[in-house]
């Protein structure tokens, strides 16, 4: 009997294990997880609601090595069909796909129920030290046990988020596969100055990330002022394009031109006209500016850095895609596969990363089925 070992019981690892058992008869599948329980990060996804995918699967929503094979994996995966086959009903809310229950817990329970029914072995608190090729396949060396396998699927993700293990992925992978060093992505920004007087204020803004006069990227959405800088979905999206020395240009009243605002202010009967237009904390801040309307329309903040991996949703970087075949198998080491966030493929907020996690998992399960049944 062939044995598949999957390192990591997150979204991609557990889904891949389920698909391997469904597709391949008479195969032993073992999932090794460093945490005390599987799917810890999945349970926190989408503020506990679990945004699974996005209707607009545009490839410009991804960073890294978006090769033709990666594009095919992303575009050919049908989330609703796949999850319904596992017993999970999903629904679209605008462009975002959620479980019908709107609970990440439902997704986790469905996957764990399927894993139990299929007889999967999920071994927790298994810290992997290294993976060594041998004449039979691979030896996976853990702190307290060793495991032999015909196939190894690396699904360790990255260290992003408080719920991730801080294991050194590069150390585990060793010289088996080349890696682009991880760096923070989808996270908050440190700024100078820090507008502490605006702490807790949220605004619907148009935000541009600039490198001098060069536009790196722009986003529309909610921005949150904090005691270290700025946060909010639009800020986290822009963090993908961060460069040292860049700055933000924030339009806090995007539905009006500066001239229209000036007309409103000039016609106002109020002693402090901006009180009727913006949050009182913003009004108090603007009252200290020489040109409050210009600041309201174009607040400039230098970005001094990104918050660390503990607050990041994902990390950019990972295993080099061009070191793998179209089936995400190592070109140098047959039977060694990589899926999910461990690959140098990083998506935007909005279900892109989970979509790729599940899509790459199914893709590799099908590839191994083809090898075994050849």
Legacy VTK file of the C-alpha trace (Angstrom):
# vtk DataFile Version 3.0
C-alpha trace
ASCII
DATASET POLYDATA
POINTS 374 float
0.000 0.000 0.000
1.299 3.427 -0.953
1.663 6.010 1.780
1.165 9.761 1.458
2.344 12.063 4.217
0.978 15.603 4.270
2.819 18.112 6.444
0.283 20.600 7.781
-3.395 20.198 8.689
-4.517 23.607 7.536
-7.030 24.273 4.774
-4.875 23.020 1.892
-3.362 20.073 3.756
-6.583 18.620 5.115
-8.523 19.187 1.895
-5.739 17.485 -0.066
-5.815 14.531 2.334
-9.570 14.160 1.862
-9.266 14.294 -1.930
-6.437 11.742 -1.920
-8.580 9.270 0.041
-11.600 9.890 -2.186
-9.699 9.534 -5.451
-7.169 6.802 -4.686
-8.142 3.316 -3.535
-5.967 1.424 -1.067
-3.731 4.320 0.009
-2.543 5.284 3.497
-2.742 9.039 4.169
-1.163 10.573 7.273
-1.427 14.275 8.109
1.178 15.713 10.489
0.222 18.914 12.338
2.462 20.899 14.688
-0.441 22.530 16.562
-2.675 20.852 19.111
-5.589 20.926 16.676
-6.051 21.180 12.897
-7.547 24.125 10.983
-6.795 26.787 13.614
-6.265 29.564 11.056
-9.310 28.550 9.027
-11.550 29.064 12.063
-10.488 32.715 12.243
-10.811 33.399 8.511
-13.137 36.210 7.439
-13.768 37.245 11.052
-15.084 33.756 11.717
-17.275 33.616 8.608
-14.724 32.070 6.216
-14.606 33.841 2.855
-13.895 30.870 0.560
-13.551 32.462 -2.865
-14.314 35.445 -5.093
-16.362 35.763 -8.294
-13.649 37.954 -9.792
-10.696 35.568 -9.875
-8.501 38.046 -11.709
-4.850 37.030 -11.761
-3.776 40.588 -10.957
-5.175 39.910 -7.484
-2.184 37.622 -6.892
1.505 38.308 -6.246
4.434 35.987 -6.835
4.919 33.536 -9.708
1.574 33.470 -11.471
2.631 31.096 -14.229
0.275 29.610 -16.818
-0.023 26.417 -14.747
-0.896 28.420 -11.617
-3.521 30.358 -13.587
-5.031 27.080 -14.773
-5.168 25.694 -11.233
-6.922 28.852 -10.016
-9.422 29.122 -12.853
-10.384 25.448 -13.140
-11.414 24.927 -9.497
-15.163 25.178 -8.813
-15.516 25.918 -5.083
-19.291 25.530 -4.882
-19.306 22.193 -6.700
-16.378 20.812 -4.710
-17.747 21.818 -1.319
-21.260 20.626 -2.082
-19.769 17.214 -2.898
-18.311 17.208 0.629
-21.648 18.199 2.168
-21.073 21.940 2.573
-23.584 24.356 1.072
-22.172 27.748 0.092
-23.643 31.067 -1.020
-22.519 34.229 -2.760
-22.719 37.496 -0.866
-21.841 40.027 -3.530
-18.551 38.815 -5.028
-17.610 36.815 -1.946
-18.344 33.118 -1.389
-19.227 32.009 2.143
-20.561 28.835 3.761
-24.359 29.053 3.897
-24.109 29.115 7.692
-21.692 32.083 7.496
-19.544 30.210 10.013
-15.946 29.120 9.550
-16.733 26.495 12.166
-19.105 24.810 9.696
-16.314 24.492 7.124
-13.944 23.038 9.711
-16.522 20.565 11.013
-17.397 19.376 7.498
-13.739 18.778 6.634
-13.041 17.014 9.932
-16.184 14.891 9.581
-15.117 13.825 6.091
-11.594 13.111 7.306
-12.915 10.898 10.112
-15.323 9.062 7.791
-12.530 8.364 5.289
-10.242 7.024 8.009
-7.570 9.700 7.738
-4.820 9.744 10.355
-4.380 13.305 11.661
-1.484 13.353 14.108
-1.221 16.610 16.073
1.733 18.084 18.001
4.068 16.590 15.405
6.877 19.068 14.860
8.648 18.181 11.621
12.419 18.651 11.681
13.314 17.649 8.128
12.359 15.598 5.077
14.955 13.203 3.653
14.728 11.339 0.322
15.675 7.653 0.448
15.524 4.606 -1.800
11.905 3.870 -0.800
10.690 7.461 -1.081
11.026 9.790 1.885
11.674 9.808 5.602
9.888 12.559 7.518
11.793 13.244 10.725
9.828 14.704 13.646
10.858 15.571 17.190
9.481 12.348 18.673
8.947 9.989 15.712
9.949 9.252 12.130
7.642 8.334 9.248
8.280 6.658 5.886
6.333 7.732 2.803
6.114 7.184 -0.940
4.845 10.732 -1.431
5.246 13.877 0.668
3.001 16.928 0.284
4.253 20.080 1.971
1.333 22.197 3.176
2.904 24.067 6.099
1.708 27.498 4.984
3.648 30.430 6.403
4.123 31.835 9.896
1.549 34.596 9.249
-0.885 35.215 12.098
-0.939 34.486 15.797
-2.428 31.019 15.191
0.446 29.751 13.033
3.447 27.782 14.159
6.712 29.705 14.031
8.669 26.775 12.607
11.384 27.695 10.136
9.948 26.396 6.880
13.259 26.841 5.078
14.979 24.651 7.666
12.389 21.898 7.210
12.637 22.038 3.431
16.441 22.240 3.553
18.045 22.052 0.128
15.195 20.053 -1.424
13.547 23.136 -2.909
14.529 26.787 -3.460
12.527 29.421 -1.588
11.876 33.136 -1.891
12.230 34.507 1.678
8.900 35.250 3.332
7.891 38.848 4.002
4.781 40.367 5.515
1.684 40.923 3.380
-1.935 41.912 3.995
-1.034 43.698 7.203
-1.145 47.137 8.826
1.285 50.013 8.308
3.462 52.090 10.614
3.371 55.762 9.629
5.084 59.044 10.314
3.526 61.043 11.724
1.320 58.807 13.871
-1.993 60.641 14.246
-2.783 59.447 17.767
-5.521 62.071 18.147
-7.458 60.158 15.457
-7.033 56.733 17.080
-10.170 54.635 16.498
-11.574 56.860 13.730
-12.736 55.027 10.598
-13.208 56.764 7.240
-14.305 55.635 3.779
-11.363 56.819 1.736
-9.499 56.632 -1.540
-5.915 55.710 -0.665
-2.871 55.803 -2.922
0.474 54.195 -2.138
3.204 56.311 -3.718
6.933 55.898 -4.262
7.857 59.519 -4.815
5.712 60.505 -7.803
5.158 56.881 -8.888
1.802 55.296 -8.076
2.432 51.816 -6.673
-1.236 50.953 -6.135
-4.539 52.471 -5.024
-7.529 51.193 -3.062
-10.982 52.388 -1.999
-12.435 51.349 1.342
-12.377 51.743 5.070
-9.242 53.142 6.693
-8.693 52.997 10.455
-6.365 55.353 12.320
-4.417 53.616 15.114
-1.807 54.450 17.755
0.946 53.091 15.482
-0.240 54.191 12.028
-3.130 52.965 9.887
-5.156 49.791 9.363
-8.276 48.725 7.471
-8.903 46.527 4.440
-7.627 49.082 1.920
-4.377 49.515 3.879
-3.862 45.759 4.100
-4.407 45.410 0.366
-1.828 48.134 -0.301
0.726 46.445 1.957
1.321 43.931 -0.867
3.055 46.720 -2.797
5.055 48.281 0.040
8.526 49.636 -0.726
10.895 51.332 1.739
10.478 55.098 1.493
6.922 55.021 0.142
4.048 57.165 1.420
0.248 57.262 1.508
-1.988 59.920 0.004
-5.433 59.692 1.633
-8.611 61.311 0.310
-11.032 61.257 3.248
-13.911 62.800 1.237
-13.675 61.053 -2.151
-17.249 61.850 -3.244
-16.550 65.590 -3.342
-13.966 67.718 -5.101
-12.031 70.272 -3.089
-13.973 73.037 -4.850
-17.326 71.440 -3.937
-16.262 71.153 -0.310
-15.139 74.779 -0.302
-18.582 75.825 -1.559
-20.285 73.812 1.186
-18.006 75.267 3.859
-18.478 78.836 2.617
-22.254 78.451 2.654
-22.377 76.861 6.110
-24.004 78.808 8.973
-21.749 77.065 11.511
-18.850 78.696 13.349
-16.851 75.549 12.630
-18.264 74.364 9.274
-16.299 71.089 9.160
-18.182 69.882 12.247
-21.138 69.190 9.955
-19.034 67.267 7.442
-16.639 64.927 9.229
-15.966 63.014 12.443
-15.400 65.451 15.327
-11.870 64.116 15.923
-11.024 64.768 12.269
-12.527 68.266 12.537
-10.365 69.000 15.588
-7.276 67.729 13.759
-8.052 69.736 10.615
-8.672 72.918 12.592
-4.947 72.952 13.398
-3.984 72.788 9.695
-3.275 75.845 7.559
-5.268 74.374 4.654
-7.832 71.967 6.194
-9.669 71.156 2.943
-6.458 70.281 1.125
-5.480 68.006 4.027
-8.937 66.439 4.026
-8.573 65.624 0.331
-4.877 64.694 0.375
-3.516 63.662 3.757
0.072 62.508 3.301
1.672 59.987 5.660
5.109 58.409 5.263
5.065 54.613 5.620
7.911 53.647 7.943
7.275 49.911 7.751
4.785 47.054 7.955
3.654 45.295 11.108
5.237 41.885 11.592
4.103 38.391 10.626
2.003 38.004 13.781
-0.564 40.492 12.441
-0.266 39.523 8.763
-3.016 37.523 7.081
-0.505 35.932 4.715
3.169 36.182 3.783
4.610 36.875 0.370
7.322 34.489 -0.793
7.625 30.728 -0.486
8.740 27.778 -2.591
9.778 28.795 -6.104
7.040 27.706 -8.512
9.459 27.242 -11.421
11.247 24.547 -9.435
8.055 22.483 -9.752
6.238 20.757 -12.585
2.753 21.768 -13.710
1.502 19.272 -11.119
3.346 21.145 -8.322
5.825 18.263 -8.001
9.524 18.923 -7.477
11.477 18.673 -10.728
14.455 17.250 -8.807
12.683 14.975 -6.319
9.863 12.816 -7.659
6.987 12.379 -5.237
7.574 15.662 -3.394
4.726 18.191 -3.807
3.968 21.695 -2.488
0.527 23.308 -2.074
-1.172 26.366 -0.633
0.474 29.354 1.015
3.870 27.642 1.143
4.125 28.342 -2.594
5.312 31.713 -3.877
1.720 32.669 -4.734
-0.072 35.219 -2.553
-3.582 36.535 -3.089
-5.400 39.672 -2.045
-8.052 39.863 0.669
-11.408 38.542 -0.488
-11.148 34.752 -0.635
-8.230 34.575 -3.086
-5.833 32.760 -0.774
-8.316 30.139 0.421
-9.431 29.543 -3.165
-5.842 28.828 -4.160
-5.274 26.662 -1.077
-8.181 24.371 -1.973
-7.515 24.486 -5.725
-3.853 23.514 -5.393
-4.793 20.757 -2.939
-7.279 19.175 -5.365
-4.805 19.553 -8.232
-2.073 17.625 -6.420
-4.469 14.900 -5.248
-5.464 14.332 -8.893
-1.817 14.291 -9.947
-0.911 11.607 -7.392
-3.956 9.573 -8.425
-2.625 9.641 -11.980
0.833 8.489 -10.876
-0.431 5.641 -8.714
-2.988 4.403 -11.230
-0.698 4.737 -14.252
LINES 1 375
374 0 1 2 3 4 5 6 7 8 9 10 11 12 13 14 15 16 17 18 19 20 21 22 23 24 25 26 27 28 29 30 31 32 33 34 35 36 37 38 39 40 41 42 43 44 45 46 47 48 49 50 51 52 53 54 55 56 57 58 59 60 61 62 63 64 65 66 67 68 69 70 71 72 73 74 75 76 77 78 79 80 81 82 83 84 85 86 87 88 89 90 91 92 93 94 95 96 97 98 99 100 101 102 103 104 105 106 107 108 109 110 111 112 113 114 115 116 117 118 119 120 121 122 123 124 125 126 127 128 129 130 131 132 133 134 135 136 137 138 139 140 141 142 143 144 145 146 147 148 149 150 151 152 153 154 155 156 157 158 159 160 161 162 163 164 165 166 167 168 169 170 171 172 173 174 175 176 177 178 179 180 181 182 183 184 185 186 187 188 189 190 191 192 193 194 195 196 197 198 199 200 201 202 203 204 205 206 207 208 209 210 211 212 213 214 215 216 217 218 219 220 221 222 223 224 225 226 227 228 229 230 231 232 233 234 235 236 237 238 239 240 241 242 243 244 245 246 247 248 249 250 251 252 253 254 255 256 257 258 259 260 261 262 263 264 265 266 267 268 269 270 271 272 273 274 275 276 277 278 279 280 281 282 283 284 285 286 287 288 289 290 291 292 293 294 295 296 297 298 299 300 301 302 303 304 305 306 307 308 309 310 311 312 313 314 315 316 317 318 319 320 321 322 323 324 325 326 327 328 329 330 331 332 333 334 335 336 337 338 339 340 341 342 343 344 345 346 347 348 349 350 351 352 353 354 355 356 357 358 359 360 361 362 363 364 365 366 367 368 369 370 371 372 373
